[in-house]
Amino acid sequence: MIRIPEGAAPDFKNKSFGISAVVEIPENGAEGVLMTLGGRFAGLGLYLLKGRPVFHYNLCGVERYTVAGKEKLPPGKHAVAVDFNYDGGGVGKGGKATLTVDGKDVASKKLPQTIAFRMSLDETLDIGEDTGTPVSEDYKVPFHFTGKLEKVNIKIAEGKLTEKQLRQYREGLLKSVLK
């Protein structure tokens, strides 16, 4: 699924969200985009870089925040996710991004501020590749995912998520992988 305009895509601004992907990694490893929205001048993306999970948040090209796992994903089926828990209290506020693999935290980072309004007029939401400009300078487009991408789930919540809500979301994701 590619080239979904921002106005037709889920709204990630000024709220908590989760992006999860169920992937199958072949014996020789995999890399590539799982999901991106936006591009060089503002946006966010979840991808594998040299086999390692990465969440990148591009704050209008002024600041760039990267949350990355240290370990490559081994061959097999995995759930890769990022949970962003928005601080609330107005537009463009910060929050905490937590990257997980198979339900286990692998990295987290506090983002002091976020995009308050529109990310782009011409960039889009893409699954499995990036069809516009890259969200991160880590890769060159289209950066097709080289493993098997079974599905991507996006959850949007208003305001800050409680620890219980985050736990329920992660448990639901794990159940979908273990089926």
The 8 nearest C-alpha neighbors of each residue, nearest first, counted from 0:
[[1, 126, 125, 2, 127, 3, 124, 128],
 [0, 2, 125, 3, 126, 124, 130, 128],
 [1, 3, 123, 125, 124, 4, 130, 0],
 [2, 4, 124, 123, 1, 8, 7, 5],
 [5, 3, 123, 7, 6, 2, 8, 124],
 [4, 6, 8, 7, 123, 3, 124, 122],
 [5, 7, 4, 8, 10, 9, 3, 117],
 [8, 6, 4, 5, 3, 9, 10, 124],
 [9, 7, 5, 6, 3, 4, 10, 124],
 [8, 10, 11, 7, 155, 5, 153, 6],
 [9, 11, 12, 8, 155, 5, 6, 14],
 [12, 10, 9, 14, 16, 13, 155, 15],
 [11, 13, 10, 14, 115, 114, 116, 113],
 [14, 12, 90, 91, 115, 11, 92, 85],
 [15, 13, 158, 157, 85, 12, 156, 11],
 [14, 16, 85, 84, 156, 83, 158, 159],
 [17, 15, 155, 83, 154, 156, 82, 14],
 [16, 18, 82, 154, 81, 153, 83, 19],
 [19, 17, 153, 81, 80, 152, 154, 82],
 [20, 18, 80, 152, 151, 79, 81, 17],
 [19, 21, 151, 79, 150, 78, 22, 80],
 [20, 22, 78, 150, 149, 77, 148, 79],
 [23, 21, 148, 77, 147, 76, 149, 20],
 [22, 24, 76, 147, 75, 146, 77, 25],
 [23, 25, 74, 75, 146, 28, 29, 76],
 [26, 24, 74, 28, 27, 146, 23, 75],
 [25, 27, 74, 28, 24, 73, 75, 29],
 [26, 28, 25, 29, 74, 24, 73, 146],
 [29, 27, 25, 26, 24, 50, 74, 73],
 [30, 28, 146, 145, 50, 24, 25, 27],
 [29, 31, 47, 50, 48, 144, 145, 49],
 [32, 30, 144, 142, 143, 47, 46, 145],
 [31, 33, 46, 128, 127, 144, 34, 142],
 [32, 34, 127, 46, 126, 45, 31, 144],
 [35, 33, 126, 45, 32, 125, 44, 127],
 [36, 34, 44, 125, 124, 43, 45, 129],
 [37, 35, 124, 42, 43, 123, 44, 125],
 [38, 36, 42, 122, 123, 41, 118, 119],
 [37, 39, 134, 132, 133, 42, 41, 40],
 [38, 40, 134, 133, 132, 41, 135, 60],
 [39, 41, 59, 60, 38, 42, 57, 37],
 [42, 40, 59, 57, 118, 58, 38, 37],
 [43, 41, 37, 57, 38, 36, 134, 118],
 [44, 42, 56, 36, 55, 35, 57, 134],
 [43, 45, 35, 55, 34, 54, 46, 36],
 [44, 46, 54, 34, 33, 53, 35, 32],
 [47, 45, 32, 33, 53, 31, 52, 44],
 [46, 48, 52, 30, 51, 31, 50, 53],
 [49, 47, 51, 50, 30, 46, 31, 52],
 [48, 50, 51, 30, 47, 29, 71, 28],
 [49, 51, 71, 48, 30, 47, 29, 72],
 [50, 52, 71, 47, 48, 49, 68, 70],
 [53, 51, 47, 68, 67, 46, 48, 50],
 [54, 52, 67, 46, 45, 66, 47, 55],
 [53, 55, 45, 66, 44, 65, 67, 46],
 [54, 56, 65, 44, 43, 64, 53, 66],
 [57, 55, 43, 64, 63, 42, 58, 65],
 [56, 58, 63, 41, 42, 59, 43, 60],
 [59, 57, 62, 41, 60, 61, 63, 114],
 [60, 58, 41, 40, 61, 57, 62, 114],
 [59, 61, 40, 58, 62, 57, 41, 63],
 [62, 60, 59, 58, 63, 57, 40, 41],
 [63, 61, 58, 60, 57, 64, 59, 56],
 [64, 62, 57, 56, 58, 65, 60, 61],
 [63, 65, 56, 55, 57, 62, 66, 110],
 [66, 64, 55, 54, 67, 56, 63, 53],
 [65, 67, 54, 53, 107, 106, 108, 55],
 [68, 66, 53, 52, 106, 65, 54, 69],
 [67, 69, 105, 52, 106, 70, 51, 53],
 [68, 70, 67, 51, 71, 105, 52, 106],
 [71, 69, 68, 51, 72, 50, 52, 105],
 [72, 70, 51, 50, 73, 69, 49, 52],
 [71, 73, 50, 51, 70, 74, 24, 28],
 [72, 74, 71, 75, 24, 28, 26, 50],
 [75, 73, 24, 26, 25, 28, 72, 76],
 [76, 74, 24, 23, 73, 77, 25, 26],
 [75, 77, 23, 22, 24, 21, 74, 78],
 [78, 76, 22, 21, 101, 23, 79, 75],
 [77, 79, 21, 101, 100, 20, 22, 176],
 [80, 78, 100, 20, 19, 99, 77, 21],
 [81, 79, 19, 99, 18, 98, 20, 78],
 [80, 82, 98, 18, 97, 17, 99, 83],
 [83, 81, 17, 97, 96, 16, 84, 98],
 [82, 84, 96, 16, 15, 95, 17, 85],
 [83, 85, 15, 95, 94, 159, 160, 82],
 [86, 84, 94, 15, 159, 14, 87, 93],
 [85, 87, 94, 93, 159, 92, 84, 88],
 [88, 86, 158, 85, 89, 159, 92, 14],
 [87, 89, 86, 92, 90, 158, 85, 13],
 [90, 88, 87, 92, 91, 13, 86, 115],
 [89, 91, 115, 13, 92, 88, 87, 12],
 [90, 92, 115, 113, 114, 112, 13, 93],
 [93, 91, 112, 90, 113, 89, 87, 86],
 [94, 92, 112, 111, 110, 113, 86, 85],
 [93, 95, 85, 86, 84, 110, 109, 83],
 [94, 96, 109, 84, 83, 108, 110, 97],
 [97, 95, 83, 108, 107, 82, 109, 84],
 [98, 96, 107, 82, 81, 106, 95, 83],
 [97, 99, 81, 106, 105, 80, 104, 107],
 [100, 98, 104, 103, 80, 105, 102, 79],
 [99, 101, 79, 102, 103, 78, 80, 104],
 [100, 102, 78, 103, 77, 173, 79, 99],
 [101, 103, 100, 99, 169, 173, 104, 78],
 [104, 102, 99, 100, 101, 105, 98, 169],
 [103, 105, 99, 106, 98, 100, 102, 97],
 [104, 106, 99, 68, 98, 103, 100, 107],
 [107, 105, 98, 68, 104, 97, 67, 66],
 [108, 106, 97, 96, 98, 66, 95, 109],
 [107, 109, 96, 95, 66, 110, 97, 106],
 [108, 110, 95, 94, 111, 96, 107, 93],
 [109, 111, 93, 94, 112, 95, 108, 64],
 [112, 110, 93, 109, 94, 92, 113, 95],
 [113, 111, 93, 92, 110, 91, 114, 94],
 [112, 114, 91, 93, 92, 115, 58, 110],
 [113, 115, 91, 116, 58, 12, 118, 112],
 [116, 114, 91, 90, 12, 113, 13, 117],
 [115, 117, 114, 118, 12, 91, 90, 13],
 [116, 118, 119, 115, 114, 120, 5, 12],
 [119, 117, 41, 37, 42, 116, 114, 120],
 [120, 118, 122, 121, 117, 37, 41, 5],
 [119, 121, 122, 118, 117, 5, 4, 123],
 [120, 122, 119, 123, 4, 5, 37, 131],
 [123, 121, 37, 119, 131, 38, 120, 4],
 [124, 122, 4, 2, 3, 36, 5, 37],
 [123, 125, 36, 3, 35, 2, 4, 1],
 [124, 126, 1, 35, 34, 129, 2, 128],
 [125, 127, 34, 0, 33, 128, 1, 35],
 [126, 128, 33, 32, 144, 143, 34, 125],
 [129, 127, 143, 32, 141, 142, 126, 125],
 [130, 128, 141, 140, 125, 131, 142, 35],
 [129, 131, 141, 128, 140, 125, 132, 2],
 [132, 130, 129, 122, 133, 38, 123, 140],
 [131, 133, 38, 39, 134, 140, 130, 129],
 [134, 132, 38, 135, 39, 140, 131, 139],
 [135, 133, 38, 39, 42, 43, 37, 44],
 [136, 134, 137, 133, 138, 55, 39, 57],
 [135, 137, 138, 133, 134, 139, 39, 132],
 [138, 136, 135, 139, 48, 133, 134, 55],
 [139, 137, 136, 135, 140, 142, 133, 48],
 [138, 140, 142, 141, 133, 137, 136, 132],
 [141, 139, 142, 129, 133, 138, 130, 132],
 [140, 142, 129, 128, 130, 143, 139, 131],
 [143, 141, 140, 31, 128, 32, 139, 129],
 [144, 142, 128, 31, 141, 127, 32, 145],
 [143, 31, 145, 127, 32, 30, 146, 128],
 [146, 144, 29, 30, 143, 31, 147, 28],
 [147, 145, 29, 24, 144, 23, 25, 148],
 [146, 148, 23, 22, 149, 24, 145, 144],
 [149, 147, 22, 150, 21, 146, 23, 127],
 [150, 148, 21, 22, 147, 151, 20, 23],
 [151, 149, 21, 20, 148, 152, 22, 19],
 [150, 152, 20, 19, 21, 153, 18, 149],
 [153, 151, 19, 18, 20, 154, 150, 17],
 [152, 154, 18, 17, 19, 155, 151, 16],
 [155, 153, 17, 16, 18, 152, 156, 15],
 [154, 156, 16, 15, 17, 153, 157, 11],
 [157, 155, 15, 16, 14, 158, 154, 160],
 [156, 158, 14, 15, 159, 155, 13, 160],
 [159, 157, 14, 87, 15, 85, 156, 160],
 [158, 160, 85, 84, 86, 15, 87, 161],
 [161, 159, 164, 84, 165, 162, 158, 15],
 [160, 162, 164, 163, 165, 159, 84, 166],
 [161, 163, 165, 164, 166, 160, 167, 84],
 [162, 164, 166, 161, 165, 167, 160, 168],
 [165, 163, 167, 161, 166, 162, 160, 168],
 [166, 164, 162, 168, 163, 167, 169, 161],
 [165, 167, 163, 169, 164, 168, 170, 162],
 [168, 166, 164, 170, 165, 169, 171, 163],
 [167, 169, 165, 171, 166, 170, 164, 172],
 [170, 168, 172, 166, 171, 167, 102, 165],
 [171, 169, 167, 173, 172, 168, 166, 174],
 [172, 170, 174, 168, 169, 173, 167, 175],
 [171, 173, 169, 175, 170, 174, 168, 176],
 [172, 174, 170, 176, 175, 171, 177, 169],
 [173, 175, 177, 171, 176, 172, 170, 178],
 [174, 176, 172, 173, 178, 177, 171, 21],
 [177, 175, 173, 174, 178, 78, 21, 172],
 [176, 178, 174, 175, 173, 76, 172, 77],
 [177, 176, 175, 174, 173, 172, 76, 171]]
